[in-house]
Amino acid sequence: MPVPSYHTTCTRKELITRDVYELSFTKPEGFTFIPGKFVLFDIPLIENEKDIQTRALSIASRPDEEELLFLVKLVPGGRLSRWIVEVLKEGTEVRIQGPFGNFLVDRKTMKEYLFLATGTGLAPFLPQIEQILKEGDTRTIDLIFGVRSPEDLFWIDRFTALEATYPHFHFHIALSDKEKTDHPHFCGRIQELLHAKQWELSQKNVYVCGSPGMIKDIKELCLTSWNVPKADLHFEAYI
């Protein structure tokens, strides 16, 4: 059975860091999804609008919210990046197809949750974590968000507000640029912060989303050094 397509309209376009856009679109009638899913956007070439390719974006909003939220990291010269900067504005209509994907939270496990994200890999975790908390799950949830420098951070208020409301949710930041130390956050990559925490990772259900290099390192460490069962390791790469 083919996956349905819809038309949606941009309602907001905001640059929230030096190279990350937050985009809001209307939710088409009949569109439903589970947190962790993504959609394919039809993206025309700037020089030839008939030349259309699809680009995948994770849905960063919950199913009960009125609009669809997405994050995009700008890639110099990239088709999607150029379209967002040069063409997309409030009122722009675009075709999407979906939802797709299997990067879903295992709600049957009894283990604690550990979410690891770099950059816009944070997108699927926002609705997943909000929904888990909203539904009253009381097991420990840890989220580590890794970026290069303080200038690359976003959504900090959203996650610190969740941390203040739910004592079993913990938000951690890792900044890989060790040259900048005038901030209160951990200096180093996510992998280094995990070593410093000395958690018993074999007792956690691990979700990883972000750069392929980070995912490769985490996957290898989980399976060879940290005794995480393969069934408890879930990942989705962002290019």
BAZATOR-716541 format. One line per 4 residues: number of its first residue (from 1); for each residue x, y, z of N, C-alpha, C. Coordinates in steps of 0.2 Angstrom, whole numbers, padded with zeros to 4 digits, always signed. Layout:
REM BAZATOR-716541
NUM) X:Y:Z:X:Y:Z:X:Y:Z  ... $
This chain:
REM BAZATOR-716541
1) +0004:-0006:+0000:+0000:+0000:+0000:+0004:+0006:+0000  +0004:+0011:-0005:+0008:+0017:-0005:+0007:+0021:+0001  +0012:+0025:+0003:+0012:+0030:+0008:+0009:+0036:+0005  +0004:+0039:+0009:+0000:+0044:+0006:+0004:+0051:+0006 $
5) +0003:+0055:+0001:+0006:+0062:+0001:+0001:+0067:+0003  +0003:+0073:+0005:-0001:+0078:+0007:+0002:+0085:+0005  -0002:+0090:+0005:+0001:+0097:+0004:+0000:+0101:+0010  +0006:+0104:+0012:+0006:+0108:+0018:+0009:+0115:+0017 $
9) +0008:+0120:+0021:+0010:+0127:+0021:+0014:+0129:+0026  +0019:+0132:+0025:+0024:+0135:+0030:+0021:+0140:+0033  +0021:+0140:+0040:+0018:+0145:+0044:+0024:+0149:+0048  +0030:+0146:+0048:+0035:+0150:+0052:+0042:+0147:+0050 $
13) +0047:+0152:+0049:+0053:+0150:+0047:+0058:+0154:+0051  +0062:+0151:+0056:+0066:+0155:+0060:+0073:+0152:+0061  +0078:+0156:+0060:+0085:+0154:+0061:+0087:+0154:+0069  +0087:+0149:+0072:+0088:+0148:+0079:+0095:+0148:+0081 $
17) +0100:+0146:+0077:+0107:+0146:+0078:+0110:+0149:+0072  +0117:+0149:+0071:+0120:+0152:+0065:+0119:+0148:+0059  +0117:+0141:+0060:+0116:+0137:+0054:+0110:+0132:+0055  +0106:+0133:+0060:+0100:+0129:+0061:+0093:+0133:+0060 $
21) +0089:+0130:+0056:+0082:+0133:+0055:+0077:+0129:+0059  +0072:+0132:+0062:+0066:+0129:+0064:+0061:+0131:+0060  +0057:+0126:+0057:+0052:+0127:+0052:+0045:+0124:+0055  +0040:+0128:+0054:+0033:+0125:+0056:+0029:+0125:+0050 $
25) +0025:+0120:+0049:+0020:+0119:+0044:+0013:+0117:+0046  +0008:+0118:+0043:+0001:+0116:+0044:+0001:+0108:+0044  -0003:+0106:+0049:-0004:+0098:+0049:-0009:+0097:+0044  -0008:+0093:+0039:-0013:+0091:+0034:-0019:+0087:+0037 $
29) -0025:+0088:+0035:-0031:+0084:+0038:-0029:+0077:+0036  -0030:+0073:+0042:-0029:+0065:+0041:-0022:+0063:+0042  -0017:+0068:+0043:-0010:+0066:+0044:-0009:+0064:+0051  -0007:+0058:+0053:-0006:+0055:+0059:+0001:+0052:+0059 $
33) +0004:+0052:+0065:+0011:+0049:+0066:+0012:+0047:+0073  +0018:+0043:+0074:+0021:+0041:+0080:+0027:+0045:+0081  +0029:+0048:+0087:+0035:+0052:+0088:+0041:+0047:+0086  +0046:+0050:+0082:+0051:+0047:+0079:+0051:+0046:+0072 $
37) +0045:+0047:+0069:+0044:+0046:+0062:+0047:+0052:+0058  +0048:+0051:+0051:+0050:+0057:+0047:+0046:+0057:+0041  +0046:+0063:+0037:+0042:+0064:+0031:+0047:+0066:+0026  +0045:+0065:+0019:+0049:+0067:+0014:+0046:+0073:+0011 $
41) +0050:+0078:+0010:+0048:+0085:+0007:+0050:+0085:-0001  +0046:+0087:-0005:+0048:+0088:-0012:+0052:+0095:-0012  +0058:+0094:-0014:+0062:+0100:-0015:+0064:+0102:-0022  +0062:+0107:-0025:+0064:+0109:-0032:+0071:+0112:-0032 $
45) +0074:+0111:-0037:+0081:+0114:-0039:+0079:+0122:-0040  +0083:+0126:-0037:+0082:+0133:-0038:+0082:+0135:-0045  +0087:+0132:-0049:+0087:+0135:-0056:+0082:+0131:-0061  +0079:+0126:-0058:+0074:+0122:-0062:+0069:+0119:-0058 $
49) +0063:+0123:-0057:+0058:+0120:-0052:+0055:+0114:-0054  +0056:+0112:-0060:+0053:+0105:-0062:+0058:+0099:-0060  +0064:+0101:-0058:+0069:+0096:-0056:+0068:+0095:-0048  +0064:+0090:-0046:+0062:+0089:-0039:+0065:+0083:-0036 $
53) +0068:+0083:-0030:+0071:+0078:-0027:+0068:+0078:-0020  +0068:+0072:-0016:+0065:+0072:-0009:+0070:+0073:-0004  +0069:+0076:+0001:+0073:+0076:+0007:+0069:+0074:+0013  +0073:+0070:+0018:+0069:+0068:+0024:+0071:+0072:+0030 $
57) +0065:+0074:+0033:+0066:+0078:+0039:+0062:+0074:+0045  +0065:+0074:+0051:+0061:+0071:+0057:+0056:+0076:+0059  +0050:+0073:+0061:+0045:+0077:+0064:+0047:+0079:+0071  +0047:+0085:+0073:+0050:+0087:+0080:+0044:+0089:+0084 $
61) +0038:+0088:+0082:+0032:+0090:+0086:+0028:+0084:+0088  +0024:+0084:+0093:+0020:+0079:+0096:+0014:+0078:+0091  +0011:+0072:+0091:+0005:+0071:+0087:-0001:+0075:+0089  -0001:+0077:+0096:-0007:+0081:+0098:-0006:+0088:+0097 $
65) +0000:+0091:+0094:+0001:+0098:+0092:-0003:+0100:+0086  -0004:+0106:+0085:-0008:+0108:+0079:-0004:+0109:+0073  +0003:+0110:+0074:+0007:+0111:+0068:+0012:+0105:+0068  +0016:+0105:+0062:+0022:+0100:+0061:+0028:+0105:+0062 $
69) +0033:+0102:+0066:+0039:+0106:+0067:+0045:+0102:+0065  +0050:+0106:+0062:+0055:+0102:+0059:+0062:+0107:+0060  +0067:+0103:+0060:+0074:+0107:+0061:+0078:+0105:+0055  +0082:+0110:+0052:+0086:+0109:+0047:+0093:+0113:+0048 $
73) +0098:+0109:+0047:+0105:+0112:+0048:+0107:+0114:+0041  +0109:+0120:+0040:+0111:+0122:+0033:+0118:+0119:+0031  +0118:+0117:+0025:+0124:+0114:+0021:+0125:+0119:+0016  +0131:+0122:+0016:+0133:+0127:+0010:+0132:+0123:+0003 $
77) +0127:+0127:-0001:+0126:+0124:-0008:+0121:+0118:-0008  +0119:+0116:-0003:+0114:+0110:-0003:+0107:+0112:-0005  +0104:+0107:-0009:+0098:+0109:-0012:+0093:+0111:-0007  +0092:+0107:-0001:+0087:+0109:+0004:+0089:+0116:+0007 $
81) +0095:+0117:+0009:+0097:+0123:+0012:+0096:+0129:+0007  +0098:+0129:+0001:+0096:+0134:-0003:+0089:+0136:-0004  +0085:+0130:-0004:+0078:+0131:-0005:+0075:+0135:+0001  +0077:+0133:+0007:+0075:+0136:+0013:+0077:+0143:+0013 $
85) +0083:+0145:+0012:+0086:+0152:+0012:+0083:+0156:+0007  +0082:+0154:+0001:+0081:+0158:-0005:+0073:+0158:-0007  +0070:+0152:-0005:+0063:+0152:-0008:+0058:+0151:-0002  +0059:+0147:+0003:+0054:+0146:+0008:+0052:+0152:+0012 $
89) +0046:+0153:+0013:+0043:+0159:+0017:+0036:+0157:+0020  +0034:+0161:+0024:+0027:+0160:+0027:+0022:+0160:+0021  +0018:+0155:+0020:+0013:+0154:+0015:+0015:+0150:+0009  +0022:+0148:+0009:+0024:+0143:+0004:+0021:+0136:+0005 $
93) +0018:+0133:-0001:+0015:+0127:+0000:+0020:+0122:-0003  +0020:+0116:+0000:+0025:+0111:-0002:+0022:+0104:-0001  +0024:+0099:-0005:+0021:+0092:-0005:+0025:+0088:+0000  +0022:+0084:+0004:+0026:+0080:+0008:+0023:+0073:+0008 $
97) +0027:+0068:+0009:+0025:+0061:+0009:+0027:+0058:+0016  +0023:+0053:+0019:+0024:+0050:+0025:+0018:+0049:+0029  +0020:+0047:+0035:+0026:+0046:+0039:+0030:+0040:+0037  +0036:+0040:+0038:+0041:+0034:+0037:+0045:+0033:+0043 $
101) +0048:+0027:+0044:+0053:+0026:+0049:+0051:+0022:+0054  +0056:+0019:+0057:+0056:+0014:+0063:+0060:+0016:+0069  +0062:+0023:+0069:+0066:+0025:+0075:+0061:+0027:+0081  +0058:+0022:+0084:+0052:+0023:+0089:+0055:+0020:+0095 $
105) +0052:+0023:+0101:+0053:+0022:+0107:+0050:+0015:+0109  +0054:+0010:+0112:+0051:+0004:+0114:+0048:+0005:+0121  +0042:+0005:+0121:+0038:+0007:+0128:+0037:+0000:+0132  +0039:-0006:+0129:+0038:-0012:+0133:+0044:-0013:+0137 $
109) +0050:-0010:+0136:+0055:-0012:+0140:+0055:-0009:+0147  +0058:-0012:+0152:+0058:-0010:+0159:+0064:-0006:+0160  +0069:-0005:+0156:+0075:-0002:+0157:+0074:+0006:+0156  +0079:+0009:+0159:+0079:+0017:+0159:+0081:+0019:+0152 $
113) +0079:+0025:+0150:+0080:+0028:+0144:+0086:+0032:+0144  +0090:+0032:+0138:+0096:+0036:+0137:+0096:+0038:+0130  +0095:+0045:+0129:+0095:+0048:+0122:+0101:+0052:+0121  +0104:+0051:+0115:+0110:+0054:+0113:+0109:+0057:+0107 $
117) +0110:+0064:+0106:+0109:+0068:+0100:+0115:+0073:+0099  +0117:+0073:+0093:+0121:+0079:+0090:+0117:+0083:+0086  +0118:+0090:+0086:+0115:+0094:+0082:+0107:+0093:+0081  +0105:+0093:+0074:+0098:+0093:+0073:+0095:+0086:+0074 $
121) +0100:+0081:+0076:+0098:+0075:+0078:+0093:+0075:+0084  +0093:+0081:+0087:+0088:+0082:+0093:+0081:+0082:+0091  +0080:+0083:+0085:+0073:+0083:+0082:+0068:+0078:+0085  +0069:+0072:+0083:+0064:+0066:+0085:+0064:+0065:+0093 $
125) +0069:+0067:+0097:+0069:+0066:+0104:+0064:+0071:+0108  +0063:+0077:+0105:+0059:+0081:+0109:+0052:+0079:+0109  +0048:+0076:+0104:+0042:+0074:+0105:+0042:+0067:+0108  +0047:+0063:+0107:+0047:+0056:+0111:+0048:+0057:+0118 $
129) +0052:+0062:+0121:+0053:+0063:+0128:+0047:+0066:+0131  +0044:+0071:+0127:+0038:+0075:+0130:+0032:+0070:+0130  +0032:+0065:+0126:+0026:+0061:+0126:+0027:+0056:+0132  +0033:+0053:+0132:+0034:+0048:+0138:+0033:+0052:+0145 $
133) +0035:+0058:+0146:+0034:+0061:+0152:+0026:+0063:+0153  +0023:+0065:+0147:+0016:+0067:+0148:+0012:+0061:+0150  +0014:+0055:+0147:+0010:+0049:+0149:+0011:+0046:+0156  +0016:+0049:+0159:+0017:+0047:+0166:+0022:+0042:+0168 $
137) +0026:+0040:+0163:+0032:+0036:+0164:+0036:+0039:+0169  +0038:+0035:+0174:+0042:+0038:+0179:+0049:+0035:+0180  +0051:+0031:+0175:+0058:+0028:+0175:+0063:+0034:+0173  +0069:+0033:+0175:+0074:+0038:+0173:+0075:+0039:+0166 $
141) +0075:+0046:+0164:+0077:+0047:+0157:+0082:+0052:+0157  +0088:+0050:+0153:+0093:+0055:+0152:+0094:+0057:+0145  +0095:+0063:+0144:+0096:+0066:+0137:+0103:+0069:+0137  +0107:+0067:+0132:+0114:+0071:+0131:+0114:+0074:+0124 $
145) +0115:+0081:+0124:+0115:+0085:+0118:+0122:+0087:+0117  +0124:+0085:+0111:+0131:+0087:+0109:+0131:+0092:+0103  +0135:+0097:+0104:+0136:+0102:+0098:+0143:+0104:+0099  +0146:+0108:+0095:+0153:+0111:+0095:+0154:+0116:+0100 $
149) +0150:+0121:+0100:+0151:+0127:+0105:+0144:+0130:+0107  +0144:+0134:+0112:+0138:+0137:+0115:+0134:+0140:+0110  +0137:+0143:+0104:+0133:+0146:+0099:+0129:+0142:+0095  +0130:+0135:+0096:+0126:+0130:+0092:+0121:+0127:+0096 $
153) +0120:+0129:+0102:+0115:+0126:+0107:+0108:+0129:+0105  +0103:+0125:+0106:+0096:+0128:+0105:+0091:+0123:+0109  +0085:+0126:+0110:+0080:+0122:+0114:+0082:+0121:+0121  +0087:+0124:+0123:+0089:+0123:+0130:+0083:+0125:+0135 $
157) +0080:+0130:+0134:+0074:+0132:+0139:+0069:+0126:+0139  +0068:+0123:+0133:+0062:+0118:+0133:+0064:+0112:+0137  +0071:+0110:+0137:+0073:+0104:+0140:+0074:+0106:+0148  +0077:+0111:+0149:+0078:+0113:+0156:+0071:+0114:+0160 $
161) +0066:+0116:+0156:+0059:+0117:+0159:+0056:+0110:+0161  +0058:+0105:+0156:+0055:+0098:+0158:+0059:+0095:+0164  +0066:+0097:+0164:+0070:+0094:+0170:+0067:+0097:+0176  +0065:+0103:+0176:+0062:+0106:+0182:+0056:+0104:+0184 $
165) +0052:+0101:+0179:+0045:+0099:+0181:+0045:+0091:+0183  +0050:+0088:+0179:+0050:+0080:+0180:+0057:+0078:+0183  +0057:+0077:+0190:+0063:+0075:+0193:+0067:+0069:+0190  +0063:+0065:+0187:+0067:+0059:+0184:+0069:+0060:+0177 $
169) +0069:+0066:+0174:+0072:+0068:+0168:+0078:+0072:+0169  +0083:+0070:+0166:+0090:+0074:+0167:+0093:+0076:+0160  +0094:+0082:+0159:+0097:+0085:+0153:+0104:+0087:+0154  +0108:+0084:+0149:+0116:+0085:+0149:+0118:+0088:+0143 $
173) +0123:+0093:+0143:+0126:+0096:+0137:+0133:+0094:+0137  +0135:+0092:+0130:+0142:+0091:+0129:+0145:+0096:+0123  +0150:+0100:+0125:+0152:+0104:+0119:+0159:+0102:+0117  +0160:+0100:+0111:+0166:+0097:+0109:+0172:+0102:+0108 $
177) +0171:+0108:+0107:+0176:+0113:+0106:+0179:+0115:+0113  +0185:+0111:+0114:+0188:+0112:+0121:+0192:+0119:+0122  +0192:+0122:+0116:+0196:+0129:+0116:+0192:+0134:+0120  +0185:+0133:+0120:+0180:+0138:+0123:+0178:+0135:+0130 $
181) +0180:+0138:+0135:+0179:+0135:+0142:+0175:+0140:+0146  +0172:+0146:+0143:+0169:+0151:+0147:+0161:+0149:+0148  +0160:+0143:+0150:+0153:+0141:+0150:+0153:+0135:+0155  +0147:+0133:+0158:+0146:+0128:+0163:+0146:+0121:+0161 $
185) +0146:+0120:+0154:+0144:+0114:+0151:+0151:+0109:+0151  +0149:+0103:+0150:+0155:+0098:+0149:+0159:+0099:+0143  +0165:+0099:+0143:+0170:+0100:+0137:+0172:+0093:+0135  +0169:+0092:+0129:+0171:+0085:+0126:+0165:+0082:+0122 $
189) +0166:+0077:+0119:+0161:+0074:+0115:+0157:+0070:+0119  +0151:+0068:+0116:+0146:+0064:+0120:+0149:+0057:+0123  +0154:+0054:+0119:+0157:+0048:+0121:+0161:+0049:+0127  +0164:+0055:+0128:+0168:+0057:+0134:+0164:+0058:+0140 $
193) +0158:+0061:+0139:+0154:+0062:+0144:+0151:+0056:+0147  +0150:+0051:+0142:+0147:+0045:+0145:+0152:+0041:+0149  +0159:+0042:+0147:+0164:+0039:+0151:+0164:+0042:+0158  +0164:+0049:+0158:+0164:+0052:+0164:+0158:+0050:+0169 $
197) +0152:+0049:+0166:+0146:+0048:+0170:+0147:+0041:+0173  +0150:+0036:+0170:+0151:+0029:+0173:+0144:+0026:+0174  +0139:+0027:+0170:+0133:+0024:+0171:+0134:+0016:+0169  +0129:+0012:+0172:+0129:+0005:+0170:+0124:+0005:+0163 $
201) +0128:+0006:+0158:+0124:+0007:+0151:+0120:+0000:+0149  +0122:-0005:+0152:+0119:-0012:+0150:+0112:-0012:+0153  +0110:-0007:+0157:+0104:-0007:+0160:+0099:-0001:+0157  +0102:+0001:+0152:+0098:+0007:+0148:+0096:+0005:+0141 $
205) +0091:+0008:+0139:+0088:+0007:+0132:+0091:+0014:+0129  +0095:+0013:+0124:+0099:+0018:+0121:+0097:+0020:+0114  +0096:+0027:+0113:+0093:+0030:+0107:+0098:+0035:+0105  +0101:+0034:+0099:+0106:+0039:+0096:+0104:+0042:+0089 $
209) +0105:+0048:+0089:+0103:+0052:+0083:+0107:+0057:+0081  +0110:+0058:+0075:+0115:+0063:+0074:+0120:+0061:+0068  +0126:+0064:+0069:+0131:+0063:+0064:+0133:+0055:+0063  +0134:+0053:+0057:+0136:+0046:+0056:+0142:+0044:+0060 $
213) +0147:+0049:+0061:+0153:+0047:+0064:+0152:+0046:+0072  +0148:+0050:+0075:+0146:+0049:+0082:+0142:+0043:+0083  +0138:+0041:+0078:+0134:+0035:+0079:+0138:+0029:+0078  +0143:+0029:+0074:+0148:+0024:+0073:+0152:+0022:+0079 $
217) +0154:+0028:+0082:+0158:+0027:+0088:+0154:+0025:+0094  +0148:+0027:+0095:+0143:+0025:+0100:+0141:+0018:+0100  +0140:+0016:+0094:+0138:+0009:+0092:+0143:+0004:+0094  +0149:+0006:+0092:+0155:+0002:+0093:+0156:+0001:+0101 $
221) +0156:+0007:+0104:+0157:+0007:+0112:+0152:+0003:+0115  +0146:+0004:+0113:+0140:+0001:+0116:+0141:-0007:+0116  +0142:-0009:+0110:+0142:-0017:+0109:+0149:-0020:+0111  +0154:-0016:+0112:+0161:-0019:+0113:+0163:-0018:+0120 $
225) +0162:-0012:+0123:+0165:-0010:+0129:+0159:-0009:+0135  +0153:-0007:+0133:+0148:-0005:+0138:+0143:-0010:+0139  +0143:-0016:+0135:+0139:-0022:+0136:+0132:-0020:+0135  +0130:-0016:+0131:+0123:-0014:+0129:+0121:-0020:+0124 $
229) +0116:-0023:+0126:+0113:-0028:+0121:+0111:-0025:+0114  +0112:-0028:+0109:+0110:-0025:+0102:+0103:-0023:+0102  +0099:-0027:+0105:+0091:-0026:+0105:+0090:-0019:+0109  +0094:-0017:+0113:+0093:-0011:+0117:+0096:-0004:+0114 $
233) +0099:-0005:+0108:+0103:+0000:+0104:+0099:+0002:+0098  +0097:+0008:+0098:+0093:+0011:+0092:+0096:+0017:+0089  +0097:+0018:+0083:+0100:+0024:+0080:+0097:+0026:+0073  +0098:+0032:+0072:+0096:+0035:+0066:+0101:+0041:+0064 $
237) +0105:+0040:+0058:+0110:+0044:+0056:+0107:+0050:+0052  +0110:+0056:+0054:+0108:+0062:+0050:+0115:+0064:+0046  +0114:+0065:+0040:+0119:+0067:+0035:+0120:+0075:+0035 $
